[in-house]
């Protein structure tokens, strides 16, 4: 497979997954406001600014908007043309990557990506967001699930499919960690077993709902929403499809599917880093994560996920002997990585 084809398939799925996760986060945050009363301007800003911070786009947001409100943050994360991580920008990039490899994907997948793109570009999209935000974000999430089903049902299980899945699971792991990071400031200090307030429980339940994890969490822990349990579930669960550990497990398997290397060996840095991160997640505990500081742990985790993505690019995309346009390709990849919101030490 040509490296440019692999690159386009990889980023097509990363951008689609990004749009889906952004829709989940904004949707749940809007619904969470319904459970709060008498919100003043300062409280509202405190409710919305962590959403922007989780994407690493706070500086860009403040340069475009004077205040963090539901309207400004939603506009920034959904339609803002200057924001390369907005839903519209992500879907547009996914469509462009799909267009460049039109012969590598099925007509069903292309038609759905194109349909979603045209919907977001139409006046009907803004009208639906204004009239019924729940229906608008459900449209994005449903399209994402439909595309995943179409990919699994119609696409050959070849190298192209493997690169698509690696992109999806790397992006999902990153975004699950960022969604969890939104509420890290509400954790009590180490050694202070402070009971979770009703408002705190609602916020942590919203984190679970953002990841479609509420029902799965309840099946294990019941309705007892404890921050440490939520963090453990979303980071370390081996069985929940949106947990970081589950995603990294798949990344590790898929990378070895591309190279044909056995599970206990590696042939490039991407496989080495993925295997190492998986081992760390398999032998970590929620107590260790909380003691280290959830925000610090997530920052380090995101750096490791970004390192896997960078090593994947070096191993398969940036081939110095294949094309005279390597410098331009590398610059494009670096721009894509920056657009992924890979910001640490916030």
C-alpha positions in Angstrom: 0.0 0.0 0.0 1.2 3.5 -0.9 2.2 5.5 2.2 0.0 8.4 1.1 -3.0 6.1 0.9 -2.3 4.7 4.4 -2.0 8.3 5.7 -5.3 9.3 4.3 -7.2 6.3 5.6 -5.6 6.8 9.0 -6.6 10.4 9.2 -10.0 9.9 7.7 -11.0 7.8 10.7 -9.2 10.0 13.2 -11.1 13.0 12.1 -14.5 11.1 12.1 -13.8 9.9 15.6 -12.8 13.4 16.7 -16.1 14.8 15.4 -18.1 12.1 17.3 -16.3 12.7 20.6 -16.7 16.5 20.4 -20.4 16.0 19.7 -20.7 13.8 22.8 -18.9 16.2 25.0 -20.9 19.3 24.0 -24.2 17.5 24.1 -23.8 16.1 27.6 -22.5 19.5 28.9 -25.6 21.3 27.5 -27.9 18.7 29.1 -26.0 19.0 32.4 -27.0 22.7 32.6 -30.6 21.6 33.0 -29.7 20.1 36.4 -28.3 23.4 37.7 -30.2 26.5 38.9 -29.4 30.1 39.3 -26.2 30.0 37.3 -24.3 33.3 37.2 -21.8 34.4 34.6 -18.8 33.2 36.6 -20.4 29.8 37.3 -21.3 29.4 33.6 -17.7 30.2 32.5 -16.4 27.6 35.0 -18.8 25.1 33.5 -17.8 25.7 29.9 -14.1 26.6 29.9 -12.9 23.1 30.9 -14.4 21.8 27.7 -12.2 24.1 25.7 -9.2 23.4 27.8 -9.6 19.6 27.4 -9.1 20.1 23.6 -6.0 22.2 24.2 -7.6 25.2 22.4 -8.1 27.7 25.2 -5.7 30.3 23.7 -7.5 30.2 20.3 -10.9 30.4 22.0 -10.0 33.5 24.1 -8.6 35.2 21.0 -12.0 34.8 19.3 -14.5 35.1 22.1 -14.6 37.5 25.1 -16.6 35.1 27.4 -17.1 31.4 27.8 -20.8 30.7 27.5 -22.9 27.9 26.1 -23.4 29.8 22.9 -19.8 30.8 22.3 -18.3 27.4 23.2 -20.8 25.5 21.2 -20.1 27.7 18.2 -16.4 27.3 18.7 -16.5 23.5 18.9 -19.1 22.9 16.2 -18.8 25.5 13.4 -15.9 27.9 14.1 -13.8 27.9 10.8 -10.7 29.1 12.7 -10.9 26.0 15.0 -9.3 23.1 13.2 -10.7 20.7 15.9 -14.4 21.8 15.4 -16.9 19.3 14.3 -17.3 20.9 10.9 -13.5 21.1 10.4 -13.0 17.5 11.4 -15.7 16.2 9.1 -14.4 18.4 6.2 -10.9 17.0 6.7 -12.3 13.4 6.9 -14.1 13.9 3.6 -11.0 15.4 1.9 -9.0 12.4 3.0 -11.7 10.0 1.9 -11.9 11.8 -1.5 -8.2 11.2 -2.0 -8.6 7.5 -1.5 -12.0 7.1 -3.0 -11.0 3.8 -4.7 -9.9 2.3 -1.3 -13.2 2.7 0.5 -16.7 1.5 -0.4 -19.4 3.6 -2.0 -21.5 3.2 1.1 -18.8 4.7 3.4 -18.1 7.5 0.9 -21.8 8.4 0.6 -22.3 8.6 4.3 -19.3 10.8 4.9 -20.4 13.0 2.1 -23.9 13.2 3.4 -22.7 14.2 6.9 -20.4 16.8 5.3 -23.2 18.3 3.2 -25.6 18.4 6.2 -23.1 20.3 8.4 -22.5 22.8 5.6 -26.2 23.4 5.0 -28.4 26.0 6.8 -30.5 23.1 8.1 -27.6 22.2 10.5 -27.6 25.5 12.3 -31.4 25.6 12.4 -31.5 22.1 14.0 -28.7 23.1 16.5 -30.7 26.2 17.5 -34.1 24.4 17.7 -33.0 21.1 19.2 -29.4 20.6 20.2 -30.1 17.1 21.3 -31.3 16.1 17.9 -28.3 17.9 16.2 -25.7 16.0 18.2 -27.6 12.8 17.9 -27.3 13.2 14.1 -23.5 13.4 14.5 -23.2 10.4 16.8 -25.6 8.3 14.8 -23.7 9.0 11.6 -20.4 8.0 13.4 -21.9 4.7 14.6 -23.4 4.1 11.1 -20.0 4.6 9.5 -18.3 2.2 11.9 -21.0 -0.4 11.0 -20.5 0.2 7.3 -16.8 -0.1 7.6 -17.0 -3.4 9.5 -19.7 -4.7 7.1 -18.4 -3.6 3.7 -14.6 -3.0 3.8 -12.0 -5.7 3.1 -9.8 -6.6 6.1 -6.6 -5.6 4.4 -3.9 -3.1 5.3 -6.2 -0.2 4.5 -8.7 -1.4 7.1 -5.9 -1.8 9.7 -4.7 1.8 9.2 -8.3 3.0 9.5 -8.8 1.2 12.8 -5.5 2.3 14.3 -6.6 5.9 13.6 -9.9 5.4 15.2 -8.6 3.8 18.4 -5.7 6.2 18.9 -8.1 9.1 18.6 -10.7 7.5 20.8 -8.1 6.8 23.5 -6.9 10.4 23.4 -10.4 11.8 23.5 -11.6 9.6 26.3 -8.7 10.8 28.4 -9.5 14.4 27.6 -13.2 14.0 28.5 -12.1 12.5 31.8 -9.7 15.4 32.3 -12.5 17.9 32.2 -13.5 17.1 35.8 -10.1 16.5 37.3 -10.2 19.7 39.3 -13.2 18.4 41.3 -11.2 15.6 42.8 -10.4 15.9 46.6 -6.9 16.2 47.7 -5.0 13.1 48.5 -5.9 11.7 51.9 -9.1 13.6 52.2 -12.1 11.2 51.7 -14.6 13.9 51.1 -18.1 12.6 50.1 -19.1 13.4 46.6 -21.8 16.1 46.5 -25.0 15.8 44.4 -23.6 18.3 41.9 -20.3 16.5 41.8 -22.1 13.2 41.2 -24.0 14.7 38.3 -20.8 16.0 36.8 -19.0 12.7 37.0 -22.1 10.9 35.7 -22.0 13.3 32.7 -18.4 12.3 32.1 -19.6 8.7 31.8 -22.5 9.7 29.5 -20.1 11.6 27.3 -18.4 8.2 26.6 -21.7 6.2 26.4 -20.4 4.5 29.5 -23.2 5.1 32.0 -25.1 1.8 31.6 -21.8 -0.2 31.4 -20.5 1.5 34.6 -23.8 0.9 36.5 -23.7 -2.8 35.6 -20.4 -3.1 37.6 -20.7 -0.4 40.3 -24.4 0.4 40.4 -25.4 4.1 40.7 -22.6 4.9 43.2 -20.7 7.5 41.2 -17.2 7.8 42.7 -14.5 9.8 40.9 -11.9 7.1 41.4 -14.2 4.4 40.1 -15.1 6.5 37.0 -11.4 7.2 36.3 -10.6 3.5 36.7 -13.4 2.5 34.4 -12.6 4.9 31.6 -8.8 4.4 31.8 -8.3 0.8 32.8 -11.3 -1.3 31.9 -10.3 -4.2 29.6 -13.8 -4.8 28.5 -15.4 -1.4 27.8 -15.0 -0.4 24.1 -14.2 3.3 24.8 -11.8 2.8 27.7 -8.2 3.9 27.1 -6.8 0.4 27.9 -9.3 -1.3 25.5 -8.3 1.2 22.7 -4.6 0.7 23.3 -5.0 -3.1 23.3 -6.5 -2.8 19.8 -3.8 -0.3 18.6 -1.2 -2.8 19.8 -2.9 -5.7 17.9 -3.6 -3.7 14.8 0.0 -2.5 14.5 1.3 -6.0 14.6 -1.4 -7.0 12.1 0.2 -4.4 9.7 3.7 -5.7 10.1 3.0 -9.4 10.8 5.1 -9.4 13.9 4.2 -11.7 16.8 2.5 -10.2 19.8 5.5 -10.5 22.1 7.9 -8.8 19.7 8.2 -5.5 17.8 9.7 -4.4 14.5 9.4 -0.6 14.9 9.0 2.1 17.6 5.3 2.3 17.1 4.9 -1.3 18.1 7.4 -0.9 21.0 5.6 2.1 22.4 2.1 0.6 22.0 3.2 -2.6 23.8 4.9 -0.7 26.6 1.8 1.6 27.2 -0.5 -1.4 27.1 1.6 -3.1 29.8 1.5 0.0 31.9 -2.2 0.2 31.7 -2.6 -3.5 32.4 -0.6 -3.2 35.7 -1.9 0.2 36.9 -4.4 0.8 39.6 -6.8 3.7 40.2 -5.1 4.4 43.5 -1.8 4.9 41.7 -3.4 7.2 39.2 -5.2 9.3 41.8 -2.0 9.5 44.0 0.0 10.7 41.0 -2.7 13.3 40.2 -5.3 12.6 37.5 -4.4 15.6 35.4 -0.7 14.8 35.5 -1.3 11.2 34.7 -3.6 12.1 31.7 -1.0 14.6 30.4 1.6 11.9 30.4 -0.8 9.5 28.8 -1.6 11.9 26.0 2.1 12.4 25.3 2.6 8.6 25.0 -0.4 8.3 22.6 1.0 11.1 20.5 4.4 9.4 20.5 2.8 6.2 19.1 1.2 8.3 16.4 4.5 10.0 15.5 6.3 6.6 15.5 3.6 5.2 13.2 4.2 8.0 10.8 7.9 7.5 10.8 7.6 3.8 10.3 5.0 3.8 7.5 4.3 7.2 6.1 7.5 9.2 6.0 9.5 7.0 3.6 12.6 8.9 2.5 13.2 6.7 -0.5 9.8 6.7 -2.0 8.9 10.2 -3.0 10.6 13.6 -3.6 7.8 15.3 -1.7 8.8 14.0 1.8 9.4 17.4 3.4 5.9 18.6 2.4 4.4 15.4 3.5 6.1 15.6 6.9 4.9 19.2 7.3 1.4 18.1 6.6 1.6 15.3 9.1 3.0 17.7 11.8 0.1 20.0 11.1 -2.4 17.1 11.5 -0.7 16.1 14.8 -1.0 19.7 16.1 -4.6 19.8 15.1 -5.2 16.7 17.2 -4.9 19.0 20.2 -1.8 17.3 21.5 -1.1 19.8 24.2 0.5 18.7 27.5 1.3 20.6 30.7 -1.8 22.7 30.4 
